[in-house]
Amino acid sequence: DYASADSMTGVSITGTMPNSAAEKAGLRDGDRIIALGDKKIDSLEDLADVLMEARPGDKIKIKIVRDKEERVLDAVLGDRR
């Protein structure tokens, strides 16, 4: 979500694609990604950098904020479309 570039840490998402790794991991509209694996996510650039280094099939922990609570989701990355 490009509009989420404010003083909050992380990157807010506006939803997931059906059957995507994000949907399978349990990400939802409004979640704010604050870390992927051991990498802190402060911007869309941070998110893109981590995803560019990743490979399909990689298992990764996604740290999010949902409803003011931090949660950790497990994802298996898929092919880029």
mmCIF file of the N, C-alpha and C atoms, coordinates in Angstrom:
data_MODEL
# 
_entry.id   MODEL 
# 
loop_
_atom_site.group_PDB 
_atom_site.id 
_atom_site.type_symbol 
_atom_site.label_atom_id 
_atom_site.label_alt_id 
_atom_site.label_comp_id 
_atom_site.label_asym_id 
_atom_site.label_entity_id 
_atom_site.label_seq_id 
_atom_site.pdbx_PDB_ins_code 
_atom_site.Cartn_x 
_atom_site.Cartn_y 
_atom_site.Cartn_z 
_atom_site.occupancy 
_atom_site.B_iso_or_equiv 
_atom_site.pdbx_formal_charge 
_atom_site.auth_seq_id 
_atom_site.auth_comp_id 
_atom_site.auth_asym_id 
_atom_site.auth_atom_id 
_atom_site.pdbx_PDB_model_num 
ATOM 1   N N  . ASP A 1 1  ? 0.855  -1.176  0.000   1.00 0.00 ? 1  ASP A N  1 
ATOM 2   C CA . ASP A 1 1  ? 0.000  0.000   0.000   1.00 0.00 ? 1  ASP A CA 1 
ATOM 3   C C  . ASP A 1 1  ? 0.896  1.232   0.000   1.00 0.00 ? 1  ASP A C  1 
ATOM 4   N N  . TYR A 1 2  ? 0.978  1.920   -1.132  1.00 0.00 ? 2  TYR A N  1 
ATOM 5   C CA . TYR A 1 2  ? 1.819  3.116   -1.244  1.00 0.00 ? 2  TYR A CA 1 
ATOM 6   C C  . TYR A 1 2  ? 1.344  4.232   -0.325  1.00 0.00 ? 2  TYR A C  1 
ATOM 7   N N  . ALA A 1 3  ? 0.073  4.254   -0.009  1.00 0.00 ? 3  ALA A N  1 
ATOM 8   C CA . ALA A 1 3  ? -0.482 5.310   0.837   1.00 0.00 ? 3  ALA A CA 1 
ATOM 9   C C  . ALA A 1 3  ? -0.095 5.132   2.297   1.00 0.00 ? 3  ALA A C  1 
ATOM 10  N N  . SER A 1 4  ? 0.466  3.977   2.668   1.00 0.00 ? 4  SER A N  1 
ATOM 11  C CA . SER A 1 4  ? 0.787  3.731   4.072   1.00 0.00 ? 4  SER A CA 1 
ATOM 12  C C  . SER A 1 4  ? 2.137  4.308   4.476   1.00 0.00 ? 4  SER A C  1 
ATOM 13  N N  . ALA A 1 5  ? 2.792  5.007   3.579   1.00 0.00 ? 5  ALA A N  1 
ATOM 14  C CA . ALA A 1 5  ? 4.116  5.554   3.878   1.00 0.00 ? 5  ALA A CA 1 
ATOM 15  C C  . ALA A 1 5  ? 3.979  6.745   4.812   1.00 0.00 ? 5  ALA A C  1 
ATOM 16  N N  . ASP A 1 6  ? 3.762  6.458   6.081   1.00 0.00 ? 6  ASP A N  1 
ATOM 17  C CA . ASP A 1 6  ? 3.654  7.519   7.082   1.00 0.00 ? 6  ASP A CA 1 
ATOM 18  C C  . ASP A 1 6  ? 4.641  7.231   8.190   1.00 0.00 ? 6  ASP A C  1 
ATOM 19  N N  . SER A 1 7  ? 4.356  7.648   9.388   1.00 0.00 ? 7  SER A N  1 
ATOM 20  C CA . SER A 1 7  ? 5.310  7.490   10.476  1.00 0.00 ? 7  SER A CA 1 
ATOM 21  C C  . SER A 1 7  ? 5.332  6.076   11.062  1.00 0.00 ? 7  SER A C  1 
ATOM 22  N N  . MET A 1 8  ? 4.402  5.213   10.658  1.00 0.00 ? 8  MET A N  1 
ATOM 23  C CA . MET A 1 8  ? 4.385  3.854   11.188  1.00 0.00 ? 8  MET A CA 1 
ATOM 24  C C  . MET A 1 8  ? 5.463  3.006   10.525  1.00 0.00 ? 8  MET A C  1 
ATOM 25  N N  . THR A 1 9  ? 5.949  2.051   11.268  1.00 0.00 ? 9  THR A N  1 
ATOM 26  C CA . THR A 1 9  ? 6.915  1.108   10.740  1.00 0.00 ? 9  THR A CA 1 
ATOM 27  C C  . THR A 1 9  ? 6.191  0.064   9.918   1.00 0.00 ? 9  THR A C  1 
ATOM 28  N N  . GLY A 1 10 ? 6.849  -0.462  8.895   1.00 0.00 ? 10 GLY A N  1 
ATOM 29  C CA . GLY A 1 10 ? 6.284  -1.548  8.127   1.00 0.00 ? 10 GLY A CA 1 
ATOM 30  C C  . GLY A 1 10 ? 5.532  -1.085  6.896   1.00 0.00 ? 10 GLY A C  1 
ATOM 31  N N  . VAL A 1 11 ? 4.939  -2.078  6.238   1.00 0.00 ? 11 VAL A N  1 
ATOM 32  C CA . VAL A 1 11 ? 4.199  -1.843  5.009   1.00 0.00 ? 11 VAL A CA 1 
ATOM 33  C C  . VAL A 1 11 ? 2.827  -2.477  5.152   1.00 0.00 ? 11 VAL A C  1 
ATOM 34  N N  . SER A 1 12 ? 1.783  -1.669  5.014   1.00 0.00 ? 12 SER A N  1 
ATOM 35  C CA . SER A 1 12 ? 0.416  -2.171  5.089   1.00 0.00 ? 12 SER A CA 1 
ATOM 36  C C  . SER A 1 12 ? 0.036  -2.802  3.762   1.00 0.00 ? 12 SER A C  1 
ATOM 37  N N  . ILE A 1 13 ? -0.763 -3.871  3.826   1.00 0.00 ? 13 ILE A N  1 
ATOM 38  C CA . ILE A 1 13 ? -1.230 -4.497  2.602   1.00 0.00 ? 13 ILE A CA 1 
ATOM 39  C C  . ILE A 1 13 ? -2.731 -4.257  2.460   1.00 0.00 ? 13 ILE A C  1 
ATOM 40  N N  . THR A 1 14 ? -3.188 -4.282  1.231   1.00 0.00 ? 14 THR A N  1 
ATOM 41  C CA . THR A 1 14 ? -4.605 -4.045  0.960   1.00 0.00 ? 14 THR A CA 1 
ATOM 42  C C  . THR A 1 14 ? -5.304 -5.320  0.516   1.00 0.00 ? 14 THR A C  1 
ATOM 43  N N  . GLY A 1 15 ? -4.679 -6.458  0.720   1.00 0.00 ? 15 GLY A N  1 
ATOM 44  C CA . GLY A 1 15 ? -5.280 -7.733  0.358   1.00 0.00 ? 15 GLY A CA 1 
ATOM 45  C C  . GLY A 1 15 ? -4.244 -8.655  -0.245  1.00 0.00 ? 15 GLY A C  1 
ATOM 46  N N  . THR A 1 16 ? -4.697 -9.842  -0.627  1.00 0.00 ? 16 THR A N  1 
ATOM 47  C CA . THR A 1 16 ? -3.820 -10.835 -1.230  1.00 0.00 ? 16 THR A CA 1 
ATOM 48  C C  . THR A 1 16 ? -4.463 -11.376 -2.496  1.00 0.00 ? 16 THR A C  1 
ATOM 49  N N  . MET A 1 17 ? -3.648 -11.946 -3.356  1.00 0.00 ? 17 MET A N  1 
ATOM 50  C CA . MET A 1 17 ? -4.172 -12.598 -4.548  1.00 0.00 ? 17 MET A CA 1 
ATOM 51  C C  . MET A 1 17 ? -4.655 -13.993 -4.162  1.00 0.00 ? 17 MET A C  1 
ATOM 52  N N  . PRO A 1 18 ? -5.759 -14.437 -4.736  1.00 0.00 ? 18 PRO A N  1 
ATOM 53  C CA . PRO A 1 18 ? -6.245 -15.780 -4.433  1.00 0.00 ? 18 PRO A CA 1 
ATOM 54  C C  . PRO A 1 18 ? -5.184 -16.844 -4.714  1.00 0.00 ? 18 PRO A C  1 
ATOM 55  N N  . ASN A 1 19 ? -5.063 -17.779 -3.795  1.00 0.00 ? 19 ASN A N  1 
ATOM 56  C CA . ASN A 1 19 ? -4.159 -18.923 -3.917  1.00 0.00 ? 19 ASN A CA 1 
ATOM 57  C C  . ASN A 1 19 ? -2.681 -18.537 -3.887  1.00 0.00 ? 19 ASN A C  1 
ATOM 58  N N  . SER A 1 20 ? -2.371 -17.319 -3.480  1.00 0.00 ? 20 SER A N  1 
ATOM 59  C CA . SER A 1 20 ? -0.969 -16.872 -3.403  1.00 0.00 ? 20 SER A CA 1 
ATOM 60  C C  . SER A 1 20 ? -0.338 -17.340 -2.100  1.00 0.00 ? 20 SER A C  1 
ATOM 61  N N  . ALA A 1 21 ? 0.979  -17.242 -2.031  1.00 0.00 ? 21 ALA A N  1 
ATOM 62  C CA . ALA A 1 21 ? 1.693  -17.577 -0.795  1.00 0.00 ? 21 ALA A CA 1 
ATOM 63  C C  . ALA A 1 21 ? 1.216  -16.690 0.354   1.00 0.00 ? 21 ALA A C  1 
ATOM 64  N N  . ALA A 1 22 ? 0.937  -15.439 0.066   1.00 0.00 ? 22 ALA A N  1 
ATOM 65  C CA . ALA A 1 22 ? 0.465  -14.512 1.102   1.00 0.00 ? 22 ALA A CA 1 
ATOM 66  C C  . ALA A 1 22 ? -0.884 -14.955 1.654   1.00 0.00 ? 22 ALA A C  1 
ATOM 67  N N  . GLU A 1 23 ? -1.802 -15.322 0.768   1.00 0.00 ? 23 GLU A N  1 
ATOM 68  C CA . GLU A 1 23 ? -3.117 -15.781 1.219   1.00 0.00 ? 23 GLU A CA 1 
ATOM 69  C C  . GLU A 1 23 ? -2.985 -17.082 2.018   1.00 0.00 ? 23 GLU A C  1 
ATOM 70  N N  . LYS A 1 24 ? -2.173 -18.003 1.524   1.00 0.00 ? 24 LYS A N  1 
ATOM 71  C CA . LYS A 1 24 ? -1.981 -19.283 2.217   1.00 0.00 ? 24 LYS A CA 1 
ATOM 72  C C  . LYS A 1 24 ? -1.353 -19.094 3.593   1.00 0.00 ? 24 LYS A C  1 
ATOM 73  N N  . ALA A 1 25 ? -0.520 -18.070 3.740   1.00 0.00 ? 25 ALA A N  1 
ATOM 74  C CA . ALA A 1 25 ? 0.119  -17.788 5.032   1.00 0.00 ? 25 ALA A CA 1 
ATOM 75  C C  . ALA A 1 25 ? -0.854 -17.139 6.011   1.00 0.00 ? 25 ALA A C  1 
ATOM 76  N N  . GLY A 1 26 ? -1.970 -16.601 5.499   1.00 0.00 ? 26 GLY A N  1 
ATOM 77  C CA . GLY A 1 26 ? -2.962 -15.984 6.367   1.00 0.00 ? 26 GLY A CA 1 
ATOM 78  C C  . GLY A 1 26 ? -2.939 -14.473 6.404   1.00 0.00 ? 26 GLY A C  1 
ATOM 79  N N  . LEU A 1 27 ? -2.187 -13.839 5.506   1.00 0.00 ? 27 LEU A N  1 
ATOM 80  C CA . LEU A 1 27 ? -2.187 -12.380 5.452   1.00 0.00 ? 27 LEU A CA 1 
ATOM 81  C C  . LEU A 1 27 ? -3.564 -11.875 5.053   1.00 0.00 ? 27 LEU A C  1 
ATOM 82  N N  . ARG A 1 28 ? -3.940 -10.722 5.608   1.00 0.00 ? 28 ARG A N  1 
ATOM 83  C CA . ARG A 1 28 ? -5.252 -10.124 5.346   1.00 0.00 ? 28 ARG A CA 1 
ATOM 84  C C  . ARG A 1 28 ? -5.124 -8.646  5.041   1.00 0.00 ? 28 ARG A C  1 
ATOM 85  N N  . ASP A 1 29 ? -6.166 -8.125  4.415   1.00 0.00 ? 29 ASP A N  1 
ATOM 86  C CA . ASP A 1 29 ? -6.271 -6.694  4.165   1.00 0.00 ? 29 ASP A CA 1 
ATOM 87  C C  . ASP A 1 29 ? -6.084 -5.954  5.485   1.00 0.00 ? 29 ASP A C  1 
ATOM 88  N N  . GLY A 1 30 ? -5.201 -4.964  5.490   1.00 0.00 ? 30 GLY A N  1 
ATOM 89  C CA . GLY A 1 30 ? -4.965 -4.160  6.686   1.00 0.00 ? 30 GLY A CA 1 
ATOM 90  C C  . GLY A 1 30 ? -3.784 -4.611  7.521   1.00 0.00 ? 30 GLY A C  1 
ATOM 91  N N  . ASP A 1 31 ? -3.270 -5.823  7.271   1.00 0.00 ? 31 ASP A N  1 
ATOM 92  C CA . ASP A 1 31 ? -2.073 -6.265  8.001   1.00 0.00 ? 31 ASP A CA 1 
ATOM 93  C C  . ASP A 1 31 ? -0.907 -5.359  7.634   1.00 0.00 ? 31 ASP A C  1 
ATOM 94  N N  . ARG A 1 32 ? -0.017 -5.146  8.598   1.00 0.00 ? 32 ARG A N  1 
ATOM 95  C CA . ARG A 1 32 ? 1.184  -4.348  8.367   1.00 0.00 ? 32 ARG A CA 1 
ATOM 96  C C  . ARG A 1 32 ? 2.391  -5.250  8.552   1.00 0.00 ? 32 ARG A C  1 
ATOM 97  N N  . ILE A 1 33 ? 3.142  -5.489  7.483   1.00 0.00 ? 33 ILE A N  1 
ATOM 98  C CA . ILE A 1 33 ? 4.335  -6.337  7.531   1.00 0.00 ? 33 ILE A CA 1 
ATOM 99  C C  . ILE A 1 33 ? 5.468  -5.522  8.131   1.00 0.00 ? 33 ILE A C  1 
ATOM 100 N N  . ILE A 1 34 ? 6.050  -6.048  9.235   1.00 0.00 ? 34 ILE A N  1 
ATOM 101 C CA . ILE A 1 34 ? 7.143  -5.319  9.891   1.00 0.00 ? 34 ILE A CA 1 
ATOM 102 C C  . ILE A 1 34 ? 8.472  -6.073  9.813   1.00 0.00 ? 34 ILE A C  1 
ATOM 103 N N  . ALA A 1 35 ? 8.431  -7.350  9.403   1.00 0.00 ? 35 ALA A N  1 
ATOM 104 C CA . ALA A 1 35 ? 9.669  -8.106  9.213   1.00 0.00 ? 35 ALA A CA 1 
ATOM 105 C C  . ALA A 1 35 ? 9.403  -9.318  8.339   1.00 0.00 ? 35 ALA A C  1 
ATOM 106 N N  . LEU A 1 36 ? 10.397 -9.663  7.541   1.00 0.00 ? 36 LEU A N  1 
ATOM 107 C CA . LEU A 1 36 ? 10.405 -10.906 6.776   1.00 0.00 ? 36 LEU A CA 1 
ATOM 108 C C  . LEU A 1 36 ? 11.676 -11.632 7.167   1.00 0.00 ? 36 LEU A C  1 
ATOM 109 N N  . GLY A 1 37 ? 11.519 -12.817 7.759   1.00 0.00 ? 37 GLY A N  1 
ATOM 110 C CA . GLY A 1 37 ? 12.691 -13.495 8.290   1.00 0.00 ? 37 GLY A CA 1 
ATOM 111 C C  . GLY A 1 37 ? 13.339 -12.610 9.331   1.00 0.00 ? 37 GLY A C  1 
ATOM 112 N N  . ASP A 1 38 ? 14.639 -12.414 9.211   1.00 0.00 ? 38 ASP A N  1 
ATOM 113 C CA . ASP A 1 38 ? 15.355 -11.574 10.178  1.00 0.00 ? 38 ASP A CA 1 
ATOM 114 C C  . ASP A 1 38 ? 15.543 -10.138 9.682   1.00 0.00 ? 38 ASP A C  1 
ATOM 115 N N  . LYS A 1 39 ? 14.873 -9.795  8.578   1.00 0.00 ? 39 LYS A N  1 
ATOM 116 C CA . LYS A 1 39 ? 15.006 -8.454  7.994   1.00 0.00 ? 39 LYS A CA 1 
ATOM 117 C C  . LYS A 1 39 ? 13.829 -7.571  8.399   1.00 0.00 ? 39 LYS A C  1 
ATOM 118 N N  . LYS A 1 40 ? 14.143 -6.438  8.997   1.00 0.00 ? 40 LYS A N  1 
ATOM 119 C CA . LYS A 1 40 ? 13.123 -5.454  9.373   1.00 0.00 ? 40 LYS A CA 1 
ATOM 120 C C  . LYS A 1 40 ? 12.596 -4.783  8.105   1.00 0.00 ? 40 LYS A C  1 
ATOM 121 N N  . ILE A 1 41 ? 11.300 -4.570  8.056   1.00 0.00 ? 41 ILE A N  1 
ATOM 122 C CA . ILE A 1 41 ? 10.669 -3.923  6.902   1.00 0.00 ? 41 ILE A CA 1 
ATOM 123 C C  . ILE A 1 41 ? 10.148 -2.556  7.337   1.00 0.00 ? 41 ILE A C  1 
ATOM 124 N N  . ASP A 1 42 ? 10.760 -1.506  6.779   1.00 0.00 ? 42 ASP A N  1 
ATOM 125 C CA . ASP A 1 42 ? 10.348 -0.129  7.072   1.00 0.00 ? 42 ASP A CA 1 
ATOM 126 C C  . ASP A 1 42 ? 9.700  0.546   5.873   1.00 0.00 ? 42 ASP A C  1 
ATOM 127 N N  . SER A 1 43 ? 9.875  -0.042  4.684   1.00 0.00 ? 43 SER A N  1 
ATOM 128 C CA . SER A 1 43 ? 9.389  0.619   3.470   1.00 0.00 ? 43 SER A CA 1 
ATOM 129 C C  . SER A 1 43 ? 9.111  -0.420  2.390   1.00 0.00 ? 43 SER A C  1 
ATOM 130 N N  . LEU A 1 44 ? 8.462  0.034   1.330   1.00 0.00 ? 44 LEU A N  1 
ATOM 131 C CA . LEU A 1 44 ? 8.239  -0.850  0.180   1.00 0.00 ? 44 LEU A CA 1 
ATOM 132 C C  . LEU A 1 44 ? 9.555  -1.299  -0.431  1.00 0.00 ? 44 LEU A C  1 
ATOM 133 N N  . GLU A 1 45 ? 10.560 -0.440  -0.387  1.00 0.00 ? 45 GLU A N  1 
ATOM 134 C CA . GLU A 1 45 ? 11.870 -0.801  -0.917  1.00 0.00 ? 45 GLU A CA 1 
ATOM 135 C C  . GLU A 1 45 ? 12.474 -1.953  -0.117  1.00 0.00 ? 45 GLU A C  1 
ATOM 136 N N  . ASP A 1 46 ? 12.347 -1.905  1.216   1.00 0.00 ? 46 ASP A N  1 
ATOM 137 C CA . ASP A 1 46 ? 12.834 -3.001  2.060   1.00 0.00 ? 46 ASP A CA 1 
ATOM 138 C C  . ASP A 1 46 ? 12.136 -4.304  1.690   1.00 0.00 ? 46 ASP A C  1 
ATOM 139 N N  . LEU A 1 47 ? 10.821 -4.244  1.528   1.00 0.00 ? 47 LEU A N  1 
ATOM 140 C CA . LEU A 1 47 ? 10.039 -5.422  1.179   1.00 0.00 ? 47 LEU A CA 1 
ATOM 141 C C  . LEU A 1 47 ? 10.491 -5.981  -0.172  1.00 0.00 ? 47 LEU A C  1 
ATOM 142 N N  . ALA A 1 48 ? 10.636 -5.111  -1.157  1.00 0.00 ? 48 ALA A N  1 
ATOM 143 C CA . ALA A 1 48 ? 11.065 -5.537  -2.491  1.00 0.00 ? 48 ALA A CA 1 
ATOM 144 C C  . ALA A 1 48 ? 12.456 -6.159  -2.449  1.00 0.00 ? 48 ALA A C  1 
ATOM 145 N N  . ASP A 1 49 ? 13.374 -5.567  -1.684  1.00 0.00 ? 49 ASP A N  1 
ATOM 146 C CA . ASP A 1 49 ? 14.737 -6.096  -1.587  1.00 0.00 ? 49 ASP A CA 1 
ATOM 147 C C  . ASP A 1 49 ? 14.740 -7.520  -1.048  1.00 0.00 ? 49 ASP A C  1 
ATOM 148 N N  . VAL A 1 50 ? 13.988 -7.756  0.017   1.00 0.00 ? 50 VAL A N  1 
ATOM 149 C CA . VAL A 1 50 ? 13.947 -9.094  0.613   1.00 0.00 ? 50 VAL A CA 1 
ATOM 150 C C  . VAL A 1 50 ? 13.331 -10.090 -0.373  1.00 0.00 ? 50 VAL A C  1 
ATOM 151 N N  . LEU A 1 51 ? 12.257 -9.699  -1.016  1.00 0.00 ? 51 LEU A N  1 
ATOM 152 C CA . LEU A 1 51 ? 11.594 -10.620 -1.948  1.00 0.00 ? 51 LEU A CA 1 
ATOM 153 C C  . LEU A 1 51 ? 12.448 -10.903 -3.181  1.00 0.00 ? 51 LEU A C  1 
ATOM 154 N N  . MET A 1 52 ? 13.245 -9.941  -3.611  1.00 0.00 ? 52 MET A N  1 
ATOM 155 C CA . MET A 1 52 ? 14.126 -10.170 -4.767  1.00 0.00 ? 52 MET A CA 1 
ATOM 156 C C  . MET A 1 52 ? 15.221 -11.183 -4.449  1.00 0.00 ? 52 MET A C  1 
ATOM 157 N N  . GLU A 1 53 ? 15.647 -11.235 -3.194  1.00 0.00 ? 53 GLU A N  1 
ATOM 158 C CA . GLU A 1 53 ? 16.685 -12.186 -2.784  1.00 0.00 ? 53 GLU A CA 1 
ATOM 159 C C  . GLU A 1 53 ? 16.128 -13.589 -2.557  1.00 0.00 ? 53 GLU A C  1 
ATOM 160 N N  . ALA A 1 54 ? 14.825 -13.683 -2.333  1.00 0.00 ? 54 ALA A N  1 
ATOM 161 C CA . ALA A 1 54 ? 14.193 -14.957 -2.009  1.00 0.00 ? 54 ALA A CA 1 
ATOM 162 C C  . ALA A 1 54 ? 13.972 -15.785 -3.265  1.00 0.00 ? 54 ALA A C  1 
ATOM 163 N N  . ARG A 1 55 ? 13.785 -17.083 -3.057  1.00 0.00 ? 55 ARG A N  1 
ATOM 164 C CA . ARG A 1 55 ? 13.541 -18.020 -4.151  1.00 0.00 ? 55 ARG A CA 1 
ATOM 165 C C  . ARG A 1 55 ? 12.247 -18.780 -3.902  1.00 0.00 ? 55 ARG A C  1 
ATOM 166 N N  . PRO A 1 56 ? 11.563 -19.189 -4.975  1.00 0.00 ? 56 PRO A N  1 
ATOM 167 C CA . PRO A 1 56 ? 10.368 -20.015 -4.800  1.00 0.00 ? 56 PRO A CA 1 
ATOM 168 C C  . PRO A 1 56 ? 10.694 -21.245 -3.947  1.00 0.00 ? 56 PRO A C  1 
ATOM 169 N N  . GLY A 1 57 ? 9.804  -21.549 -3.025  1.00 0.00 ? 57 GLY A N  1 
ATOM 170 C CA . GLY A 1 57 ? 10.009 -22.679 -2.126  1.00 0.00 ? 57 GLY A CA 1 
ATOM 171 C C  . GLY A 1 57 ? 10.650 -22.308 -0.807  1.00 0.00 ? 57 GLY A C  1 
ATOM 172 N N  . ASP A 1 58 ? 11.240 -21.102 -0.719  1.00 0.00 ? 58 ASP A N  1 
ATOM 173 C CA . ASP A 1 58 ? 11.819 -20.652 0.545   1.00 0.00 ? 58 ASP A CA 1 
ATOM 174 C C  . ASP A 1 58 ? 10.729 -20.556 1.603   1.00 0.00 ? 58 ASP A C  1 
ATOM 175 N N  . LYS A 1 59 ? 11.064 -21.009 2.804   1.00 0.00 ? 59 LYS A N  1 
ATOM 176 C CA . LYS A 1 59 ? 10.162 -20.843 3.944   1.00 0.00 ? 59 LYS A CA 1 
ATOM 177 C C  . LYS A 1 59 ? 10.596 -19.605 4.695   1.00 0.00 ? 59 LYS A C  1 
ATOM 178 N N  . ILE A 1 60 ? 9.627  -18.765 5.051   1.00 0.00 ? 60 ILE A N  1 
ATOM 179 C CA . ILE A 1 60 ? 9.961  -17.497 5.682   1.00 0.00 ? 60 ILE A CA 1 
ATOM 180 C C  . ILE A 1 60 ? 8.926  -17.149 6.745   1.00 0.00 ? 60 ILE A C  1 
ATOM 181 N N  . LYS A 1 61 ? 9.387  -16.529 7.811   1.00 0.00 ? 61 LYS A N  1 
ATOM 182 C CA . LYS A 1 61 ? 8.498  -16.020 8.860   1.00 0.00 ? 61 LYS A CA 1 
ATOM 183 C C  . LYS A 1 61 ? 8.134  -14.588 8.484   1.00 0.00 ? 61 LYS A C  1 
ATOM 184 N N  . ILE A 1 62 ? 6.845  -14.279 8.585   1.00 0.00 ? 62 ILE A N  1 
ATOM 185 C CA . ILE A 1 62 ? 6.358  -12.926 8.297   1.00 0.00 ? 62 ILE A CA 1 
ATOM 186 C C  . ILE A 1 62 ? 5.830  -12.349 9.599   1.00 0.00 ? 62 ILE A C  1 
ATOM 187 N N  . LYS A 1 63 ? 6.488  -11.314 10.088  1.00 0.00 ? 63 LYS A N  1 
ATOM 188 C CA . LYS A 1 63 ? 6.030  -10.649 11.315  1.00 0.00 ? 63 LYS A CA 1 
ATOM 189 C C  . LYS A 1 63 ? 5.124  -9.501  10.906  1.00 0.00 ? 63 LYS A C  1 
ATOM 190 N N  . ILE A 1 64 ? 3.906  -9.509  11.459  1.00 0.00 ? 64 ILE A N  1 
ATOM 191 C CA . ILE A 1 64 ? 2.913  -8.503  11.092  1.00 0.00 ? 64 ILE A CA 1 
ATOM 192 C C  . ILE A 1 64 ? 2.327  -7.860  12.342  1.00 0.00 ? 64 ILE A C  1 
ATOM 193 N N  . VAL A 1 65 ? 1.636  -6.750  12.106  1.00 0.00 ? 65 VAL A N  1 
ATOM 194 C CA . VAL A 1 65 ? 0.785  -6.151  13.127  1.00 0.00 ? 65 VAL A CA 1 
ATOM 195 C C  . VAL A 1 65 ? -0.632 -6.221  12.583  1.00 0.00 ? 65 VAL A C  1 
ATOM 196 N N  . ARG A 1 66 ? -1.518 -6.826  13.375  1.00 0.00 ? 66 ARG A N  1 
ATOM 197 C CA . ARG A 1 66 ? -2.943 -6.918  13.030  1.00 0.00 ? 66 ARG A CA 1 
ATOM 198 C C  . ARG A 1 66 ? -3.726 -6.551  14.277  1.00 0.00 ? 66 ARG A C  1 
ATOM 199 N N  . ASP A 1 67 ? -4.622 -5.596  14.147  1.00 0.00 ? 67 ASP A N  1 
ATOM 200 C CA . ASP A 1 67 ? -5.432 -5.154  15.289  1.00 0.00 ? 67 ASP A CA 1 
ATOM 201 C C  . ASP A 1 67 ? -4.554 -4.805  16.492  1.00 0.00 ? 67 ASP A C  1 
ATOM 202 N N  . LYS A 1 68 ? -3.464 -4.084  16.233  1.00 0.00 ? 68 LYS A N  1 
ATOM 203 C CA . LYS A 1 68 ? -2.526 -3.595  17.259  1.00 0.00 ? 68 LYS A CA 1 
ATOM 204 C C  . LYS A 1 68 ? -1.747 -4.705  17.959  1.00 0.00 ? 68 LYS A C  1 
ATOM 205 N N  . GLU A 1 69 ? -1.808 -5.940  17.452  1.00 0.00 ? 69 GLU A N  1 
ATOM 206 C CA . GLU A 1 69 ? -1.067 -7.071  18.020  1.00 0.00 ? 69 GLU A CA 1 
ATOM 207 C C  . GLU A 1 69 ? -0.037 -7.566  17.027  1.00 0.00 ? 69 GLU A C  1 
ATOM 208 N N  . GLU A 1 70 ? 1.168  -7.859  17.516  1.00 0.00 ? 70 GLU A N  1 
ATOM 209 C CA . GLU A 1 70 ? 2.169  -8.480  16.649  1.00 0.00 ? 70 GLU A CA 1 
ATOM 210 C C  . GLU A 1 70 ? 1.883  -9.973  16.559  1.00 0.00 ? 70 GLU A C  1 
ATOM 211 N N  . ARG A 1 71 ? 2.032  -10.500 15.346  1.00 0.00 ? 71 ARG A N  1 
ATOM 212 C CA . ARG A 1 71 ? 1.842  -11.928 15.089  1.00 0.00 ? 71 ARG A CA 1 
ATOM 213 C C  . ARG A 1 71 ? 2.929  -12.380 14.132  1.00 0.00 ? 71 ARG A C  1 
ATOM 214 N N  . VAL A 1 72 ? 3.201  -13.675 14.136  1.00 0.00 ? 72 VAL A N  1 
ATOM 215 C CA . VAL A 1 72 ? 4.157  -14.245 13.197  1.00 0.00 ? 72 VAL A CA 1 
ATOM 216 C C  . VAL A 1 72 ? 3.443  -15.317 12.389  1.00 0.00 ? 72 VAL A C  1 
ATOM 217 N N  . LEU A 1 73 ? 3.545  -15.195 11.072  1.00 0.00 ? 73 LEU A N  1 
ATOM 218 C CA . LEU A 1 73 ? 2.945  -16.149 10.154  1.00 0.00 ? 73 LEU A CA 1 
ATOM 219 C C  . LEU A 1 73 ? 4.046  -16.883 9.413   1.00 0.00 ? 73 LEU A C  1 
ATOM 220 N N  . ASP A 1 74 ? 3.800  -18.121 9.053   1.00 0.00 ? 74 ASP A N  1 
ATOM 221 C CA . ASP A 1 74 ? 4.749  -18.913 8.257   1.00 0.00 ? 74 ASP A CA 1 
ATOM 222 C C  . ASP A 1 74 ? 4.287  -18.927 6.809   1.00 0.00 ? 74 ASP A C  1 
ATOM 223 N N  . ALA A 1 75 ? 5.218  -18.708 5.898   1.00 0.00 ? 75 ALA A N  1 
ATOM 224 C CA . ALA A 1 75 ? 4.889  -18.714 4.467   1.00 0.00 ? 75 ALA A CA 1 
ATOM 225 C C  . ALA A 1 75 ? 5.907  -19.553 3.708   1.00 0.00 ? 75 ALA A C  1 
ATOM 226 N N  . VAL A 1 76 ? 5.444  -20.155 2.635   1.00 0.00 ? 76 VAL A N  1 
ATOM 227 C CA . VAL A 1 76 ? 6.317  -20.812 1.668   1.00 0.00 ? 76 VAL A CA 1 
ATOM 228 C C  . VAL A 1 76 ? 6.149  -20.005 0.386   1.00 0.00 ? 76 VAL A C  1 
ATOM 229 N N  . LEU A 1 77 ? 7.246  -19.404 -0.059  1.00 0.00 ? 77 LEU A N  1 
ATOM 230 C CA . LEU A 1 77 ? 7.164  -18.512 -1.209  1.00 0.00 ? 77 LEU A CA 1 
ATOM 231 C C  . LEU A 1 77 ? 6.911  -19.294 -2.497  1.00 0.00 ? 77 LEU A C  1 
ATOM 232 N N  . GLY A 1 78 ? 6.092  -18.707 -3.359  1.00 0.00 ? 78 GLY A N  1 
ATOM 233 C CA . GLY A 1 78 ? 5.761  -19.328 -4.631  1.00 0.00 ? 78 GLY A CA 1 
ATOM 234 C C  . GLY A 1 78 ? 6.507  -18.658 -5.770  1.00 0.00 ? 78 GLY A C  1 
ATOM 235 N N  . ASP A 1 79 ? 6.170  -19.079 -6.980  1.00 0.00 ? 79 ASP A N  1 
ATOM 236 C CA . ASP A 1 79 ? 6.752  -18.480 -8.184  1.00 0.00 ? 79 ASP A CA 1 
ATOM 237 C C  . ASP A 1 79 ? 6.255  -17.053 -8.346  1.00 0.00 ? 79 ASP A C  1 
ATOM 238 N N  . ARG A 1 80 ? 7.103  -16.209 -8.892  1.00 0.00 ? 80 ARG A N  1 
ATOM 239 C CA . ARG A 1 80 ? 6.687  -14.839 -9.192  1.00 0.00 ? 80 ARG A CA 1 
ATOM 240 C C  . ARG A 1 80 ? 5.797  -14.875 -10.420 1.00 0.00 ? 80 ARG A C  1 
ATOM 241 N N  . ARG A 1 81 ? 4.775  -14.069 -10.404 1.00 0.00 ? 81 ARG A N  1 
ATOM 242 C CA . ARG A 1 81 ? 3.841  -14.037 -11.550 1.00 0.00 ? 81 ARG A CA 1 
ATOM 243 C C  . ARG A 1 81 ? 3.976  -12.765 -12.298 1.00 0.00 ? 81 ARG A C  1 
# 
